[in-house]
Amino acid sequence: MGYEAITYETDDRVAVISFNRPKQHNAFNEPLRREIPEAVRRADEDPNIRVIVVTGAGGKSFSAGYDLKELPESQPPIDALRDRMASDCEYTYAVWRCSKPTIAMIDGWCLGGALEFAQMCDMRYCSDDSKFAVIETRFSFGIATLVMPWIMGQRARELIYTGDTFGADEALRLGLVNRVFPKADLRAETMKIAKRMSQVALACLQWNKRALNQTLETQGFGSALRYGVEACSMMDATETPEYRHFEELRRTQGLAAALQWRDSLFAQYE
């Protein structure tokens, strides 16, 4: 099976799915958002696969999140925004609903929607030079998959309110990632854990994942994420002064100029 924006390989009982747009920092474009759920389903249905690892190609970024070049030129109506946010949330649910353990192997930047995706995986292992941020806050955008409070509790508030970038050691301290490895060792160490995990009986892995997921569902996980989609839609439909200026710059001077302006707002306080 051929793919346009991802790669799929197997190593013993482990499937490795890679975002494969390194020149674009593995940003989530439409083909990638379509192919990832298909690849996860392929691995889930393969009786020879027991663990799934998702990573990014190129060594610089796990992913920069949703591709800003696919933003519409004008503000869509609220119903269109709601449909898009629901679709983005559904995309990240692919790894959550998969019956087998999923691991996000993070090397480099993990921003915005990519951070949402990684948090929907069962585990996160990263390199020591990885960087994270709820960067959409600084664009005056909402968060389509508001999973972070379920990972790190109320400590998520500061990261969401500021959009601050933080490194691997802080991610480990906050409980966002399970382990940090030297960059050169990330893949080998992650695969060692994945293969160790794959020696567990498949039925045991699947039932344990169902039970663990159901613990969160019983606490209201699904309802909270659905409300998050609604809040995200309303946020994106609200043309704040910051959003209007960013979009004007993006349309007239290009994305680089818009990003430079956005970064200048925060620079004196970093």
C-alpha positions as CSV (number, residue, x, y, z in Angstrom):
1,M,0.0,0.0,0.0
2,G,1.5,3.3,-1.1
3,Y,1.2,6.6,0.9
4,E,1.8,10.2,-0.1
5,A,2.6,11.9,3.3
6,I,3.6,9.0,5.6
7,T,5.7,5.9,5.7
8,Y,4.7,2.5,7.1
9,E,7.1,-0.2,8.2
10,T,7.2,-3.2,10.5
11,D,9.9,-4.5,12.7
12,D,9.0,-7.9,14.2
13,R,5.7,-7.2,16.1
14,V,6.0,-3.4,16.0
15,A,4.6,-1.1,13.3
16,V,6.4,2.2,12.8
17,I,4.3,4.9,11.2
18,S,6.2,8.1,10.3
19,F,4.9,11.6,9.3
20,N,6.9,12.1,6.1
21,R,7.0,15.8,5.3
22,P,10.3,16.7,6.7
23,K,10.7,19.9,4.6
24,Q,7.5,21.1,6.1
25,H,8.4,20.0,9.6
26,N,5.9,17.1,9.1
27,A,3.0,19.6,9.3
28,F,-0.4,17.9,9.2
29,N,-1.8,18.5,5.7
30,E,-5.0,16.9,4.3
31,P,-3.3,13.8,2.8
32,L,-1.5,13.1,6.0
33,R,-4.6,13.5,8.1
34,R,-6.3,11.0,5.8
35,E,-3.5,8.5,5.7
36,I,-2.6,8.3,9.5
37,P,-6.0,6.8,10.6
38,E,-5.8,4.4,7.7
39,A,-2.3,3.3,8.7
40,V,-3.2,3.0,12.3
41,R,-6.3,0.9,11.3
42,R,-4.0,-1.3,9.1
43,A,-1.7,-2.0,12.1
44,D,-4.6,-2.6,14.4
45,E,-6.1,-5.2,12.1
46,D,-2.8,-7.0,11.5
47,P,-2.6,-10.0,13.8
48,N,1.2,-9.9,13.6
49,I,1.4,-6.4,15.1
50,R,1.1,-5.8,18.8
51,V,2.5,-2.3,19.3
52,I,2.4,0.9,17.1
53,V,5.1,3.6,17.1
54,V,4.3,7.0,15.5
55,T,7.1,9.4,14.8
56,G,8.3,12.1,12.4
57,A,10.8,11.9,9.6
58,G,13.9,14.0,9.3
59,G,15.2,14.3,12.9
60,K,14.1,18.0,13.3
61,S,10.4,17.7,14.1
62,F,7.9,15.2,15.3
63,S,5.5,17.6,13.7
64,A,4.8,21.4,13.8
65,G,1.1,20.7,14.0
66,Y,-1.6,21.5,11.5
67,D,-0.4,23.1,8.2
68,L,-1.1,26.8,8.4
69,K,-0.8,27.0,4.6
70,E,-4.2,25.2,4.5
71,L,-5.9,28.0,6.4
72,P,-8.8,29.5,4.4
73,E,-8.3,33.0,2.9
74,S,-11.4,34.3,4.7
75,Q,-13.1,33.5,8.0
76,P,-15.4,30.4,7.5
77,P,-18.9,30.3,9.0
78,I,-19.2,28.7,12.5
79,D,-20.7,25.5,11.1
80,A,-17.7,25.0,8.8
81,L,-15.3,25.7,11.7
82,R,-17.2,23.2,14.0
83,D,-16.9,20.5,11.3
84,R,-13.2,21.2,10.8
85,M,-12.5,21.1,14.6
86,A,-14.5,17.9,15.0
87,S,-12.6,16.4,12.1
88,D,-9.2,17.4,13.7
89,C,-10.3,15.9,17.0
90,E,-11.4,12.7,15.3
91,Y,-8.0,12.5,13.6
92,T,-6.2,12.5,16.9
93,Y,-8.7,9.9,18.2
94,A,-7.2,7.3,15.8
95,V,-4.5,6.3,18.2
96,W,-6.7,6.5,21.3
97,R,-9.3,4.1,19.7
98,C,-6.7,1.7,18.4
99,S,-7.0,-1.5,20.4
100,K,-3.2,-1.8,20.6
101,P,-0.7,0.3,22.6
102,T,0.5,3.3,20.7
103,I,3.8,5.2,21.3
104,A,4.7,8.7,20.2
105,M,8.4,8.8,19.5
106,I,9.2,12.5,19.5
107,D,12.4,14.0,18.1
108,G,12.6,17.7,17.8
109,W,9.6,20.1,17.6
110,C,6.2,18.9,18.8
111,L,3.8,21.8,18.5
112,G,0.1,22.6,18.5
113,G,-2.0,19.8,16.9
114,A,1.0,17.5,16.9
115,L,1.2,17.8,20.7
116,E,-2.5,17.0,20.9
117,F,-1.9,13.9,18.7
118,A,1.1,12.8,20.8
119,Q,-1.0,13.1,24.0
120,M,-3.6,10.8,22.6
121,C,-1.0,8.1,22.3
122,D,-0.6,5.7,25.3
123,M,3.1,6.7,25.9
124,R,5.5,9.4,24.8
125,Y,9.3,9.0,24.6
126,C,11.4,11.9,23.4
127,S,14.9,13.0,22.5
128,D,16.8,15.4,24.8
129,D,16.5,18.2,22.3
130,S,12.7,18.0,21.8
131,K,10.6,21.1,22.2
132,F,6.9,21.4,23.0
133,A,4.3,24.2,23.0
134,V,0.6,24.8,22.9
135,I,1.6,27.2,20.2
136,E,-2.0,27.8,18.8
137,T,-2.7,30.0,21.8
138,R,-0.3,32.6,20.4
139,F,-2.2,32.6,17.1
140,S,-5.5,33.2,19.0
141,F,-6.6,29.8,17.9
142,G,-8.5,27.2,19.9
143,I,-7.3,23.7,20.9
144,A,-9.2,21.0,18.9
145,T,-8.2,18.1,21.2
146,L,-8.1,19.5,24.7
147,V,-6.4,16.4,26.2
148,M,-3.5,18.1,28.1
149,P,-5.4,18.5,31.5
150,W,-5.9,14.7,31.4
151,I,-2.2,14.2,31.2
152,M,-0.8,16.7,33.6
153,G,-3.8,18.1,35.5
154,Q,-4.0,21.8,36.5
155,R,-0.4,22.3,35.5
156,A,-1.7,22.5,32.0
157,R,-3.2,25.9,32.6
158,E,0.1,27.9,32.5
159,L,1.2,26.1,29.3
160,I,-2.2,26.7,27.6
161,Y,-2.6,30.3,28.7
162,T,1.0,31.4,27.7
163,G,1.8,29.2,24.7
164,D,5.3,28.9,26.2
165,T,7.8,26.6,24.6
166,F,9.4,24.1,27.0
167,G,12.1,21.4,26.6
168,A,12.4,17.7,27.2
169,D,13.4,17.9,30.9
170,E,10.4,20.1,31.7
171,A,8.2,17.8,29.8
172,L,9.4,14.9,31.9
173,R,9.0,16.8,35.1
174,L,5.4,17.7,34.2
175,G,4.6,14.1,33.3
176,L,4.0,14.9,29.6
177,V,6.6,12.4,28.5
178,N,7.4,9.0,30.0
179,R,11.2,9.0,29.3
180,V,13.9,11.2,27.7
181,F,16.7,9.7,25.7
182,P,19.8,11.1,24.0
183,K,18.9,12.0,20.5
184,A,21.2,9.4,19.0
185,D,19.6,6.7,21.2
186,L,15.9,7.6,20.9
187,R,14.9,5.1,18.2
188,A,16.9,2.2,19.6
189,E,15.7,2.7,23.1
190,T,12.1,3.3,22.1
191,M,12.1,0.1,19.9
192,K,13.6,-1.8,22.8
193,I,10.6,-0.9,25.0
194,A,8.1,-1.5,22.2
195,K,9.5,-4.9,21.5
196,R,9.6,-5.8,25.2
197,M,6.0,-4.7,25.3
198,S,5.2,-6.8,22.2
199,Q,6.2,-10.0,24.1
200,V,3.0,-9.6,26.2
201,A,0.1,-11.6,24.9
202,L,-2.0,-9.5,22.5
203,A,-5.3,-10.1,24.3
204,C,-3.7,-8.9,27.5
205,L,-2.4,-5.7,25.9
206,Q,-5.8,-5.0,24.3
207,W,-7.9,-5.7,27.5
208,N,-5.6,-3.6,29.6
209,K,-5.9,-0.7,27.1
210,R,-9.7,-1.0,27.1
211,A,-9.8,-0.9,30.9
212,L,-7.4,2.1,31.1
213,N,-9.3,4.1,28.5
214,Q,-12.6,3.3,30.2
215,T,-11.2,4.7,33.4
216,L,-10.9,8.1,31.7
217,E,-14.2,7.7,29.8
218,T,-16.0,7.1,33.1
219,Q,-14.5,10.3,34.5
220,G,-15.9,12.2,31.5
221,F,-13.0,12.2,29.1
222,G,-15.2,12.0,25.9
223,S,-17.6,14.7,27.1
224,A,-14.8,17.0,28.0
225,L,-13.2,16.7,24.6
226,R,-16.5,17.2,22.9
227,Y,-16.9,20.5,24.8
228,G,-13.4,21.4,23.9
229,V,-14.3,21.1,20.2
230,E,-17.2,23.5,20.7
231,A,-15.0,25.9,22.6
232,C,-12.3,25.7,19.9
233,S,-14.9,26.4,17.2
234,M,-16.2,29.5,19.1
235,M,-12.6,30.7,19.6
236,D,-11.8,30.3,16.0
237,A,-15.0,32.1,15.0
238,T,-14.0,35.1,17.2
239,E,-12.0,37.6,15.3
240,T,-9.8,39.0,18.0
241,P,-7.6,42.0,17.1
242,E,-4.5,39.7,17.3
243,Y,-6.1,37.2,15.0
244,R,-7.2,39.9,12.5
245,H,-3.7,41.4,12.4
246,F,-2.0,38.0,12.0
247,E,-4.3,37.1,9.2
248,E,-3.8,40.4,7.4
249,L,0.0,40.0,7.6
250,R,-0.3,36.4,6.4
251,R,-2.4,37.3,3.4
252,T,-0.5,40.4,2.4
253,Q,3.1,39.8,3.4
254,G,3.3,36.0,3.9
255,L,3.4,33.6,6.7
256,A,7.0,34.4,7.7
257,A,6.1,38.1,8.4
258,A,3.0,37.1,10.3
259,L,5.1,34.7,12.5
260,Q,7.7,37.4,13.1
261,W,5.1,39.8,14.3
262,R,3.5,37.3,16.6
263,D,6.9,36.4,18.1
264,S,7.7,40.1,18.7
265,L,4.7,40.4,21.0
266,F,6.2,37.9,23.5
267,A,9.9,38.5,23.0
268,Q,10.4,41.1,25.8
269,Y,8.8,38.8,28.3
270,E,10.5,35.5,27.4
